[in-house]
Amino acid sequence: MKYQIRSWGYDPESDELDLLINVDKPQAAESIETDAGIYVRRDFASGQVVGALVRGYRRFAKQVQRGEVSALPLALRERGTA
């Protein structure tokens, strides 16, 4: 499945980046911690990814710039394909 970020928000006070993925508005979903401070939100019924939250975004962005993080963790895969 192709993932498309439809909306995002950044809170500088808490240093959190919140993403809506493949949906136009927030919805109830389970949050799965995939790495320290990175949470993927999946629709309860379908298991499809509907969002993500990155706590400590500044640190994460620096890791991406240094090439230490190349892709979102495997937990982004839909249920049953891992």
C-alpha positions as CSV (number, residue, x, y, z in Angstrom):
1,M,0.0,0.0,0.0
2,K,1.2,3.5,-0.8
3,Y,1.2,5.9,2.2
4,Q,0.2,9.5,1.7
5,I,0.5,12.2,4.4
6,R,-2.7,14.1,4.1
7,S,-2.1,16.5,7.0
8,W,0.5,17.2,9.7
9,G,0.9,19.3,12.7
10,Y,4.0,20.2,14.8
11,D,3.8,21.4,18.4
12,P,7.2,23.0,19.2
13,E,6.5,23.1,23.0
14,S,6.1,19.3,23.2
15,D,8.4,18.7,20.2
16,E,5.8,16.3,18.6
17,L,5.0,15.8,15.0
18,D,1.5,14.4,14.3
19,L,0.7,13.0,10.8
20,L,-2.6,11.9,9.2
21,I,-1.8,9.2,6.7
22,N,-4.3,8.1,4.0
23,V,-7.2,9.8,5.9
24,D,-8.6,13.4,5.9
25,K,-9.4,13.7,9.6
26,P,-8.3,12.1,12.9
27,Q,-10.1,8.9,13.8
28,A,-10.1,6.4,16.6
29,A,-7.2,4.0,16.2
30,E,-4.7,1.9,18.1
31,S,-1.3,3.3,18.7
32,I,1.7,1.0,18.4
33,E,5.1,2.1,19.5
34,T,7.5,1.1,16.8
35,D,10.7,2.8,18.1
36,A,11.6,5.1,20.9
37,G,9.1,7.9,20.6
38,I,7.6,6.8,17.2
39,Y,4.0,5.6,17.3
40,V,2.0,4.3,14.3
41,R,-1.8,4.5,14.5
42,R,-3.8,1.8,12.8
43,D,-7.5,1.6,12.2
44,F,-9.1,-0.9,14.6
45,A,-11.1,-2.8,12.0
46,S,-8.9,-2.8,8.9
47,G,-5.5,-2.6,10.5
48,Q,-4.5,0.1,7.9
49,V,-2.2,2.8,8.9
50,V,-4.1,6.1,9.5
51,G,-1.4,8.2,11.3
52,A,1.8,8.5,13.1
53,L,3.2,10.5,16.0
54,V,6.9,11.4,16.5
55,R,7.8,12.5,20.0
56,G,11.2,14.2,20.1
57,Y,10.9,15.3,16.5
58,R,14.0,17.5,16.5
59,R,16.2,14.6,17.5
60,F,14.5,12.3,15.0
61,A,15.0,14.9,12.2
62,K,18.7,15.1,13.0
63,Q,19.0,11.3,12.9
64,V,17.3,11.4,9.4
65,Q,19.7,14.1,8.2
66,R,22.7,12.0,9.4
67,G,21.3,8.9,7.6
68,E,20.8,7.0,10.9
69,V,17.1,6.5,10.1
70,S,16.3,5.5,6.5
71,A,12.6,4.5,6.6
72,L,9.7,4.1,9.0
73,P,9.9,0.9,11.0
74,L,8.4,-2.4,9.7
75,A,5.3,-1.8,11.8
76,L,4.0,0.4,9.1
77,R,3.3,-2.7,7.1
78,E,-0.3,-3.8,7.1
79,R,-1.3,-6.6,9.3
80,G,-0.6,-10.0,7.8
81,T,2.2,-8.9,5.5
82,A,5.0,-8.9,8.0
